[in-house]
Each structure stands twice: as C-alpha cells, then as structure tokens.
Amino acid sequence: DLVYKGGKDEMAKRNILCLFDVDGTLTPSRLVISPEMKTFLQKLKEKVVVGIVGGSDLPKMQEQMGGDDVTKLYDYVFSQNGLVAFKDSALIGKMSIKKNMGEENIKTFVNYVLRYIADLDIPKKRGTFIEFREGLINVCPVGRNCSQEEREEFFAYDKEHGVRVKMVEDFKKQFVNMNLRYVIGGQISIDVFPEGWDKTFCLSLVDLTQFKQIHFFGDKTAEGGNDYEIFSDPRTIGHTVTSPEDTRSQLQELFFK
C-alpha cells in the first residue's frame, strides 16, 4: 500500500514543501511515471510535504502518475496549474476560464486560432487543435491526437522552425486587450489562460507560514516555459531538472544525505 499514513500533525512536522511539475520532471514527457519514482516519492513524503502541479486536467494527471487517485497519494494536487486544487484529498479551490473570459471572447479567440491553424503549413496535422479545459485553453498546431512518433516529429520540427513561438507572437498582437498569457508547454502545444493563472497560482492556496522552505522542481524553467513563473518566484527555491532521473538525484542530494 503506497498511501502515506501520516495525518495533519505529521504535516506540521514536515516543514518543507516540495512542489513538482509532472511532465518531464516526474515522468518522461507524456509517458507514465515509473514504479521506482512512485515508491521514491512516498519515501520523500516521510521527510517533506509533497505537491504536484501540472497544466493537465485531473484525469490526464492521474493517468500519467500511474492511474492511482493522486489526491490520496500526495499532500497537495494542483491540476491545471492549481485552478482545480486538492489538499489531503479534499477539493480546496476551483476556477473557471469560461466565467473569467466570457463566451464572446472565447468564441472570438477560438475562431481566430482555428483559422490560423488552417493556414499553417506544417508537415502533418491530425485532430483536436483546441482543447477547452476548466482553467485554460490548450492550442495544438499538430493536433492532440497525433501519435507519440508524430509528437516527437513535430517537436523536432518546431525546435527548428519556431512554429509555436511565431503563433504566440501573433496571438499577443491579435488579442492585446484580452489580458491573456501564452505558455509553450510540453512538446506540441500552447497553454492560454488569464494573466496570473500560471503555476504561481497554486501558491495562493498554500499556507506559506507553515513552511520554512518551498522547493519547486521543473524542466521548462527558461523564460517562456510553463515552469518559469513559479521557478523564478521569490517564494520558491527553484530547481531545473532534465529528466525524472535527474529529479531523483537532486532530491537524494537535498534530503537523503
């Protein structure tokens, strides 16, 4: 049984909070967490409070974290950057982009994006170019139902041709009054959400006085990446990782020496 049995008093003893990006940090990109990493995180939970913070919705996050109820396995679970948030498996917050943006703005944005993608000349296009989530709109030029191989292909093509960077530049000019943030995340897509709804949003749901340190581990920590804001936030100690193995070795160094 992987579930850590420590209760509320235990959390008080563990006065360091470690927050983790999921994709590329705890799991290989878009793949499932390894059993070894899962076991390691439970060991880590004996020493620190553990939270996971990802851009995906909860079902996707759970799938990537091995199919278990993550809200029971980890102290904090922040799906969609914390817009749907759990502490000790209880829901503590839920925000909606629909309410924030309003239907007219959403329609204007979606129509423009679909036209932009229709005119985009890239080697392959599949399906699901826009995914509407509770707290963000995910825009994917190649289409989210591409295969793993097509995903890798697009990622390599994008690195060379800057497809997503150009899209973001265009959207910023086009929607200058909508107060939106555009973040290039993962290998194939762009997350779009209201200003301030990046991963730092999750910090507003944590009692910061409870912790003497808050560490954040992520792989997209350079400016423009979806871990940048929380990584560089003065409230956190940021760590850049290159893979789940690197995450684990940095944690060994910090907490198991």
NUTI-148690 format. One record per residue: residue in three letters; x, y, z of N, C-alpha, C, CB in turn. Coordinates in steps of 0.1 Angstrom, whole numbers, padded with zeros to 4 digits, always signed. Glycine has a CB too. Layout:
NUTI-148690
ALAXYZXYZXYZXYZ ...
END
This chain:
NUTI-148690
ASP+0008-0012+0000+0000+0000+0000+0009+0012+0000-0010+0000+0012 LEU+0007+0020-0011+0016+0032-0012+0012+0044-0004+0017+0036-0027 VAL+0000+0044+0001-0005+0056+0007+0002+0059+0020-0021+0056+0010 TYR+0007+0071+0021+0014+0075+0034+0004+0078+0044+0023+0088+0031 LYS+0006+0072+0056-0004+0073+0067-0003+0085+0076-0003+0060+0075 GLY+0007+0093+0075+0008+0105+0084-0004+0114+0083+0021+0113+0081 GLY-0009+0119+0094-0020+0128+0094-0016+0143+0094-0030+0125+0105 LYS-0025+0151+0099-0023+0166+0099-0011+0170+0108-0036+0173+0105 ASP-0009+0162+0120+0002+0165+0128+0016+0163+0121+0002+0157+0141 GLU+0015+0152+0113+0027+0149+0105+0031+0160+0096+0025+0136+0098 MET+0021+0166+0090+0024+0177+0080+0030+0189+0088+0010+0182+0073 ALA+0026+0191+0100+0032+0202+0108+0047+0199+0110+0025+0203+0121 LYS+0051+0186+0112+0065+0182+0114+0073+0184+0102+0066+0168+0120 ARG+0067+0181+0090+0074+0182+0078+0073+0196+0073+0068+0172+0067 ASN+0082+0205+0077+0080+0219+0074+0087+0224+0061+0086+0227+0086 ILE+0090+0215+0052+0095+0219+0039+0084+0213+0029+0109+0213+0036 LEU+0081+0222+0019+0072+0218+0009+0079+0216-0004+0060+0228+0007 CYS+0078+0205-0011+0084+0203-0024+0073+0202-0034+0093+0190-0025 LEU+0073+0211-0044+0063+0211-0055+0070+0206-0068+0057+0225-0057 PHE+0062+0197-0075+0068+0191-0087+0059+0194-0099+0070+0176-0085 ASP+0065+0198-0110+0059+0197-0123+0058+0182-0126+0067+0205-0135 VAL+0049+0178-0135+0047+0163-0138+0055+0159-0150+0032+0160-0139 ASP+0051+0165-0161+0056+0160-0174+0071+0164-0176+0048+0166-0186 GLY+0079+0154-0178+0094+0157-0180+0101+0159-0167+0095+0170-0188 THR+0094+0159-0155+0100+0161-0142+0098+0148-0134+0094+0173-0135 LEU+0086+0144-0132+0083+0131-0125+0082+0120-0135+0071+0133-0116 THR+0078+0123-0147+0076+0113-0157+0083+0117-0170+0060+0110-0160 PRO+0087+0107-0178+0092+0111-0192+0080+0118-0199+0097+0098-0200 SER+0083+0127-0208+0073+0135-0215+0062+0126-0221+0079+0143-0226 ARG+0050+0129-0216+0037+0123-0220+0037+0108-0216+0035+0124-0235 LEU+0046+0103-0209+0046+0088-0206+0043+0087-0191+0060+0082-0209 VAL+0041+0074-0187+0037+0072-0173+0049+0071-0163+0029+0059-0172 ILE+0046+0075-0151+0056+0075-0140+0062+0061-0138+0051+0081-0127 SER+0074+0059-0135+0080+0046-0132+0076+0042-0118+0095+0046-0134 PRO+0075+0028-0116+0072+0024-0102+0082+0028-0092+0071+0008-0102 GLU+0095+0029-0097+0106+0033-0088+0104+0047-0083+0120+0032-0095 MET+0100+0056-0093+0098+0070-0089+0086+0072-0079+0095+0079-0102 LYS+0076+0064-0082+0064+0064-0073+0068+0060-0059+0053+0054-0078 THR+0075+0050-0057+0080+0045-0044+0089+0056-0038+0088+0032-0045 PHE+0098+0061-0046+0107+0072-0041+0099+0084-0035+0116+0076-0052 LEU+0089+0088-0042+0081+0099-0037+0074+0097-0024+0070+0103-0048 GLN+0070+0084-0022+0064+0081-0009+0075+0081+0002+0058+0066-0009 LYS+0087+0077-0001+0098+0079+0009+0101+0093+0012+0111+0072+0003 LEU+0100+0101+0001+0103+0116+0003+0092+0122+0012+0103+0123-0011 LYS+0080+0117+0010+0068+0122+0019+0070+0120+0034+0056+0115+0014 GLU+0079+0111+0037+0082+0110+0052+0091+0121+0057+0090+0096+0054 LYS+0097+0128+0047+0106+0139+0051+0100+0153+0048+0119+0138+0044 VAL+0093+0154+0037+0088+0167+0033+0073+0166+0029+0096+0173+0022 VAL+0066+0177+0028+0053+0178+0022+0054+0178+0007+0044+0190+0027 VAL+0046+0169+0000+0048+0168-0014+0036+0173-0022+0051+0153-0018 GLY+0038+0181-0032+0027+0186-0040+0030+0184-0055+0023+0200-0037 ILE+0020+0181-0063+0023+0180-0078+0015+0191-0084+0019+0166-0084 VAL+0021+0198-0094+0014+0209-0101+0016+0208-0116+0019+0223-0095 GLY+0005+0205-0123+0006+0204-0137-0004+0212-0145+0005+0189-0141 GLY-0002+0213-0158-0012+0221-0166-0023+0212-0170-0005+0226-0178 SER-0022+0199-0170-0033+0190-0174-0044+0190-0164-0027+0176-0176 ASP-0056+0184-0169-0067+0182-0160-0064+0170-0152-0080+0181-0168 LEU-0072+0168-0141-0070+0157-0132-0070+0143-0138-0081+0157-0121 PRO-0079+0139-0147-0078+0126-0153-0065+0123-0160-0090+0124-0162 LYS-0060+0133-0168-0048+0132-0175-0036+0131-0165-0045+0144-0185 MET-0037+0139-0155-0026+0139-0145-0025+0125-0138-0028+0150-0134 GLN-0037+0120-0134-0038+0107-0128-0032+0096-0137-0052+0103-0124 GLU-0036+0096-0149-0032+0086-0159-0016+0087-0160-0038+0089-0173 GLN-0011+0099-0160+0004+0100-0162+0011+0096-0149+0007+0114-0165 MET+0004+0098-0138+0010+0094-0125+0008+0080-0121+0005+0104-0114 GLY+0003+0072-0130+0002+0057-0128-0012+0052-0126+0010+0053-0116 GLY-0022+0061-0127-0036+0056-0127-0042+0056-0113-0036+0042-0132 ASP-0034+0059-0102-0040+0059-0089-0047+0072-0086-0029+0057-0078 ASP-0054+0073-0075-0060+0085-0071-0049+0094-0065-0072+0083-0060 VAL-0044+0103-0073-0033+0111-0068-0036+0120-0056-0028+0120-0079 THR-0049+0123-0055-0053+0132-0043-0051+0125-0030-0067+0137-0045 LYS-0051+0111-0030-0048+0104-0018-0033+0101-0016-0056+0091-0019 LEU-0026+0101-0027-0011+0097-0026-0002+0109-0022-0007+0092-0039 TYR-0006+0121-0026+0002+0133-0023-0005+0143-0015+0007+0139-0037 ASP+0002+0151-0007-0004+0161+0002-0012+0172-0006+0007+0168+0010 TYR-0006+0177-0017-0013+0187-0025-0013+0182-0039-0006+0201-0024 VAL-0024+0184-0046-0025+0181-0060-0031+0193-0067-0034+0168-0063 PHE-0023+0200-0076-0028+0211-0083-0029+0208-0098-0018+0224-0081 SER-0041+0205-0102-0042+0202-0117-0046+0216-0123-0054+0192-0120 GLN-0043+0217-0136-0045+0229-0144-0038+0241-0136-0060+0232-0146 ASN-0026+0239-0132-0018+0250-0125-0024+0254-0112-0017+0262-0134 GLY-0033+0246-0106-0038+0249-0093-0052+0255-0094-0030+0259-0086 LEU-0058+0256-0106-0071+0261-0108-0082+0251-0103-0074+0264-0123 VAL-0078+0238-0103-0085+0228-0096-0076+0221-0086-0092+0217-0106 ALA-0078+0224-0073-0068+0221-0063-0073+0212-0052-0062+0234-0057 PHE-0064+0203-0047-0068+0194-0036-0057+0194-0025-0070+0180-0041 LYS-0061+0194-0013-0052+0192-0001-0057+0181+0007-0051+0205+0007 ASP-0049+0171+0010-0053+0159+0018-0066+0153+0012-0056+0163+0033 SER-0066+0152-0001-0077+0146-0009-0090+0154-0009-0079+0132-0005 ALA-0090+0166-0003-0103+0174-0003-0101+0185-0013-0106+0180+0011 LEU-0111+0188-0021-0111+0200-0031-0110+0213-0023-0124+0199-0040 ILE-0100+0221-0026-0098+0234-0019-0100+0246-0028-0085+0234-0012 GLY-0101+0244-0041-0103+0255-0050-0106+0251-0064-0091+0264-0050 LYS-0115+0259-0071-0118+0256-0085-0121+0269-0092-0130+0246-0086 MET-0114+0272-0103-0116+0284-0110-0121+0280-0124-0103+0293-0111 SER-0128+0290-0131-0133+0286-0145-0129+0297-0155-0148+0284-0144 ILE-0122+0293-0166-0119+0302-0176-0131+0308-0183-0109+0296-0186 LYS-0141+0299-0184-0154+0303-0190-0160+0316-0184-0164+0291-0190 LYS-0160+0315-0170-0165+0327-0163-0156+0339-0165-0167+0324-0148 ASN-0143+0336-0164-0133+0347-0165-0133+0354-0178-0119+0342-0162 MET-0133+0347-0189-0132+0353-0203-0146+0357-0208-0125+0343-0212 GLY-0156+0349-0206-0169+0352-0212-0170+0345-0225-0172+0367-0213 GLU-0182+0341-0229-0184+0333-0241-0180+0341-0254-0199+0329-0243 GLU-0183+0354-0255-0180+0362-0267-0165+0362-0270-0185+0376-0266 ASN-0157+0364-0259-0142+0364-0261-0137+0351-0264-0136+0369-0248 ILE-0142+0340-0258-0138+0327-0261-0140+0324-0276-0145+0316-0252 LYS-0152+0327-0280-0156+0324-0294-0147+0332-0304-0171+0329-0297 THR-0144+0344-0301-0135+0352-0310-0121+0346-0310-0134+0367-0304 PHE-0117+0342-0298-0103+0336-0297-0103+0323-0305-0099+0334-0283 VAL-0112+0314-0303-0113+0301-0309-0114+0302-0324-0124+0292-0304 ASN-0122+0311-0329-0124+0312-0343-0111+0317-0350-0135+0323-0346 TYR-0104+0326-0343-0091+0331-0349-0081+0320-0349-0086+0343-0341 VAL-0080+0313-0338-0070+0302-0337-0072+0291-0348-0070+0296-0323 LEU-0084+0287-0350-0087+0277-0360-0084+0281-0374-0102+0273-0359 ARG-0087+0294-0376-0083+0300-0390-0068+0300-0391-0089+0314-0392 TYR-0061+0304-0381-0046+0305-0381-0040+0291-0384-0041+0310-0367 ILE-0045+0281-0377-0040+0267-0378-0044+0262-0392-0046+0257-0367 ALA-0055+0265-0397-0059+0261-0411-0049+0266-0421-0074+0266-0414 ASP-0044+0278-0419-0034+0283-0429-0020+0280-0426-0036+0299-0429 LEU-0018+0272-0415-0004+0269-0411+0002+0258-0420-0004+0266-0396 ASP+0014+0260-0425+0020+0250-0433+0030+0242-0425+0026+0256-0446 ILE+0026+0231-0420+0035+0222-0412+0034+0208-0418+0032+0222-0396 PRO+0044+0199-0416+0044+0186-0423+0031+0177-0420+0056+0178-0418 LYS+0026+0177-0408+0014+0169-0405+0004+0176-0397+0019+0156-0399 LYS-0008+0173-0399-0019+0178-0390-0028+0166-0387-0027+0190-0396 ARG-0032+0165-0374-0041+0154-0371-0055+0160-0366-0035+0145-0359 GLY-0058+0158-0354-0071+0163-0349-0070+0169-0335-0082+0153-0350 THR-0081+0175-0330-0081+0182-0317-0070+0193-0316-0079+0172-0306 PHE-0073+0204-0323-0063+0215-0323-0066+0225-0312-0065+0223-0337 ILE-0078+0224-0306-0081+0232-0294-0087+0223-0284-0090+0244-0298 GLU-0082+0223-0272-0088+0216-0261-0092+0226-0250-0079+0205-0255 PHE-0105+0226-0247-0110+0235-0237-0110+0229-0223-0125+0240-0241 ARG-0103+0234-0214-0102+0229-0200-0109+0238-0190-0088+0225-0196 GLU-0110+0234-0178-0116+0242-0168-0109+0256-0166-0116+0235-0154 GLY-0095+0255-0166-0088+0267-0163-0079+0272-0175-0079+0264-0152 LEU-0080+0266-0186-0071+0271-0197-0076+0266-0210-0057+0267-0195 ILE-0071+0272-0221-0074+0267-0235-0061+0262-0240-0080+0278-0244 ASN-0060+0249-0244-0048+0244-0249-0049+0244-0265-0046+0229-0244 VAL-0039+0250-0271-0038+0251-0286-0027+0242-0291-0036+0266-0290 CYS-0030+0234-0300-0021+0224-0305-0020+0224-0320-0024+0210-0300 PRO-0010+0230-0327-0009+0231-0341-0009+0217-0349+0003+0238-0345 VAL-0003+0207-0343-0003+0194-0349-0016+0186-0346+0010+0186-0345 GLY-0023+0189-0336-0035+0182-0332-0031+0172-0320-0041+0174-0344 ARG-0039+0172-0310-0036+0165-0298-0037+0149-0300-0044+0169-0286 ASN-0044+0145-0310-0045+0130-0311-0035+0125-0321-0058+0126-0316 CYS-0023+0132-0322-0012+0127-0330-0006+0115-0322-0001+0138-0333 SER+0001+0106-0329+0008+0095-0322+0021+0100-0315+0012+0084-0332 GLN+0026+0092-0307+0039+0095-0300+0050+0099-0310+0043+0084-0290 GLU+0050+0091-0320+0061+0093-0331+0058+0107-0338+0060+0082-0341 GLU+0046+0110-0341+0042+0123-0347+0045+0135-0338+0028+0123-0352 ARG+0043+0132-0325+0046+0142-0315+0060+0145-0315+0041+0137-0301 GLU+0069+0135-0314+0084+0137-0314+0088+0145-0327+0091+0123-0313 GLU+0082+0141-0338+0085+0147-0351+0082+0162-0351+0077+0140-0363 PHE+0070+0165-0346+0066+0179-0346+0075+0187-0336+0051+0181-0341 PHE+0078+0181-0325+0087+0187-0315+0101+0191-0322+0090+0178-0303 ALA+0106+0182-0329+0119+0185-0336+0117+0195-0347+0124+0171-0343 TYR+0106+0195-0354+0103+0205-0365+0101+0219-0359+0090+0201-0373 ASP+0094+0219-0347+0091+0231-0340+0104+0238-0335+0081+0229-0329 LYS+0113+0229-0330+0126+0235-0325+0133+0242-0336+0135+0223-0319 GLU+0133+0237-0348+0140+0243-0359+0132+0255-0365+0142+0232-0370 HIS+0119+0254-0366+0111+0264-0373+0104+0274-0364+0102+0257-0382 GLY+0104+0271-0351+0097+0281-0341+0082+0283-0344+0104+0294-0342 VAL+0075+0272-0348+0061+0273-0351+0053+0279-0339+0055+0259-0354 ARG+0055+0274-0327+0047+0279-0316+0052+0293-0311+0049+0269-0304 VAL+0064+0296-0312+0069+0309-0309+0062+0320-0317+0085+0310-0310 LYS+0062+0317-0331+0055+0326-0340+0040+0327-0337+0057+0321-0355 MET+0034+0316-0334+0020+0316-0330+0017+0326-0318+0014+0302-0327 VAL+0025+0324-0308+0024+0332-0296+0026+0347-0299+0034+0328-0285 GLU+0036+0350-0307+0038+0364-0311+0026+0370-0318+0051+0365-0320 ASP+0020+0362-0327+0008+0366-0334-0004+0368-0325+0005+0356-0345 PHE-0006+0359-0316-0018+0359-0307-0017+0372-0298-0019+0346-0299 LYS-0004+0374-0293-0002+0386-0284-0006+0399-0291+0013+0387-0280 LYS-0003+0400-0304-0007+0412-0312-0022+0413-0314+0001+0413-0325 GLN-0027+0401-0317-0041+0400-0321-0051+0403-0309-0044+0386-0326 PHE-0047+0397-0297-0056+0398-0285-0050+0407-0274-0059+0384-0280 VAL-0045+0418-0278-0038+0427-0269-0046+0431-0257-0032+0439-0276 ASN-0059+0432-0259-0068+0437-0248-0075+0426-0240-0079+0445-0254 MET-0071+0413-0243-0078+0402-0235-0071+0398-0223-0079+0390-0244 ASN-0059+0404-0220-0052+0401-0208-0049+0386-0206-0060+0406-0196 LEU-0043+0380-0217-0041+0365-0217-0026+0363-0216-0047+0359-0229 ARG-0022+0351-0210-0009+0346-0210-0008+0334-0220-0004+0342-0196 TYR+0003+0333-0227+0006+0322-0236+0018+0315-0232+0006+0327-0251 VAL+0017+0302-0229+0029+0295-0224+0031+0283-0233+0027+0291-0209 ILE+0043+0281-0238+0047+0270-0246+0050+0259-0236+0059+0273-0256 GLY+0042+0248-0236+0044+0237-0227+0045+0224-0234+0032+0236-0217 GLY+0053+0215-0228+0054+0201-0234+0060+0202-0248+0041+0194-0234 GLN+0057+0192-0256+0063+0191-0269+0054+0197-0281+0066+0177-0272 ILE+0041+0198-0278+0033+0201-0290+0023+0213-0289+0025+0189-0294 SER+0022+0219-0277+0011+0228-0275+0014+0241-0268+0000+0221-0268 ILE+0004+0249-0268+0005+0262-0261-0007+0263-0251+0005+0274-0271 ASP-0004+0267-0239-0015+0269-0229-0018+0284-0229-0011+0264-0215 VAL-0031+0287-0229-0036+0301-0229-0045+0302-0217-0044+0304-0243 PHE-0043+0313-0209-0051+0315-0197-0050+0329-0193-0046+0305-0186 PRO-0059+0334-0184-0058+0348-0180-0045+0351-0172-0070+0351-0170 GLU-0041+0363-0173-0029+0367-0166-0029+0363-0151-0027+0383-0168 GLY-0018+0358-0146-0018+0354-0132-0023+0340-0129-0027+0363-0124 TRP-0028+0333-0140-0032+0319-0138-0021+0309-0142-0045+0316-0146 ASP-0009+0313-0141+0002+0303-0143+0004+0295-0131+0016+0311-0147 LYS+0015+0287-0130+0017+0278-0119+0019+0285-0105+0029+0269-0121 THR+0022+0298-0105+0023+0305-0092+0009+0306-0086+0029+0320-0094 PHE-0001+0304-0094-0015+0304-0088-0016+0295-0076-0025+0301-0099 CYS-0010+0283-0077-0011+0273-0067-0006+0278-0053-0003+0260-0071 LEU+0004+0287-0054+0010+0292-0041-0001+0300-0033+0022+0301-0044 SER-0011+0306-0040-0021+0313-0033-0030+0304-0024-0029+0321-0042 LEU-0029+0291-0027-0037+0281-0020-0030+0274-0009-0043+0271-0030 VAL-0017+0278-0007-0009+0271+0004-0007+0281+0015+0005+0267-0002 ASP-0008+0276+0028-0005+0285+0039+0011+0286+0040-0011+0279+0052 LEU+0016+0296+0035+0031+0298+0033+0038+0298+0047+0034+0310+0025 THR+0030+0302+0057+0037+0304+0071+0040+0290+0077+0027+0312+0080 GLN+0034+0280+0071+0036+0266+0076+0050+0260+0072+0025+0257+0071 PHE+0056+0266+0062+0068+0260+0057+0080+0270+0058+0066+0257+0042 LYS+0092+0264+0062+0104+0272+0062+0110+0273+0048+0114+0266+0072 GLN+0107+0264+0040+0112+0264+0026+0101+0258+0016+0126+0257+0024 ILE+0100+0264+0004+0092+0258-0006+0101+0256-0018+0080+0267-0010 HIS+0103+0243-0022+0111+0240-0034+0102+0237-0045+0121+0228-0031 PHE+0106+0241-0057+0099+0237-0069+0109+0231-0079+0092+0250-0076 PHE+0105+0219-0085+0113+0212-0095+0105+0212-0108+0116+0198-0090 GLY+0112+0216-0119+0105+0216-0132+0116+0215-0143+0096+0228-0134 ASP+0111+0212-0155+0120+0210-0167+0119+0222-0176+0118+0197-0174 LYS+0108+0229-0176+0106+0240-0186+0107+0254-0178+0092+0240-0193 THR+0119+0256-0172+0121+0267-0163+0127+0280-0170+0130+0263-0152 ALA+0130+0279-0183+0135+0291-0190+0124+0300-0193+0143+0287-0203 GLU+0126+0313-0195+0116+0322-0198+0107+0318-0210+0122+0336-0201 GLY+0094+0318-0209+0085+0313-0219+0081+0299-0217+0092+0314-0233 GLY+0088+0292-0208+0084+0278-0205+0073+0278-0194+0096+0269-0200 ASN+0065+0267-0193+0054+0268-0183+0058+0266-0168+0044+0258-0187 ASP+0071+0264-0166+0076+0264-0152+0083+0277-0147+0085+0252-0150 TYR+0084+0286-0157+0093+0297-0154+0088+0306-0143+0094+0306-0167 GLU+0075+0309-0143+0070+0319-0133+0072+0313-0118+0055+0322-0135 ILE+0068+0301-0116+0069+0295-0103+0084+0293-0099+0061+0282-0102 PHE+0092+0289-0109+0106+0286-0107+0113+0299-0102+0113+0281-0120 SER+0109+0310-0108+0116+0323-0105+0109+0331-0095+0118+0331-0118 ASP+0098+0326-0089+0091+0333-0079+0099+0334-0066+0077+0326-0076 PRO+0099+0346-0060+0108+0348-0048+0103+0339-0036+0107+0362-0043 ARG+0091+0334-0037+0086+0325-0026+0092+0311-0027+0071+0325-0026 THR+0097+0307-0038+0102+0293-0040+0117+0293-0042+0095+0287-0052 ILE+0123+0281-0039+0136+0278-0043+0135+0269-0056+0145+0271-0031 GLY+0139+0275-0067+0137+0268-0080+0148+0258-0084+0135+0278-0091 HIS+0145+0246-0089+0154+0237-0094+0151+0233-0108+0155+0224-0084 THR+0160+0234-0117+0158+0229-0131+0162+0215-0132+0166+0238-0141 VAL+0154+0206-0138+0157+0192-0140+0157+0189-0155+0148+0183-0131 THR+0164+0178-0158+0164+0174-0172+0156+0162-0175+0178+0173-0177 SER+0152+0154-0164+0145+0141-0166+0141+0137-0152+0154+0131-0173 PRO+0132+0127-0151+0129+0121-0138+0141+0116-0130+0119+0110-0140 GLU+0150+0110-0137+0163+0105-0131+0170+0117-0124+0172+0098-0141 ASP+0171+0128-0131+0178+0140-0126+0170+0145-0114+0179+0151-0137 THR+0157+0146-0115+0149+0150-0103+0152+0142-0091+0133+0149-0106 ARG+0152+0129-0093+0155+0119-0082+0169+0122-0076+0154+0105-0087 SER+0179+0123-0085+0193+0125-0079+0194+0138-0072+0203+0124-0091 GLN+0187+0149-0077+0188+0162-0070+0181+0161-0056+0181+0173-0078 LEU+0170+0153-0055+0163+0151-0043+0171+0143-0033+0149+0144-0045 GLN+0178+0132-0038+0187+0124-0030+0197+0133-0023+0194+0113-0038 GLU+0203+0142-0031+0213+0151-0027+0208+0161-0016+0219+0160-0038 LEU+0196+0166-0018+0190+0175-0008+0185+0169+0005+0179+0183-0015 PHE+0178+0158+0004+0171+0153+0015+0175+0139+0021+0156+0153+0011 PHE+0184+0132+0014+0187+0119+0018+0202+0117+0022+0183+0109+0008 LYS+0209+0128+0023+0223+0128+0026+0225+0126+0041+0231+0140+0021 
END
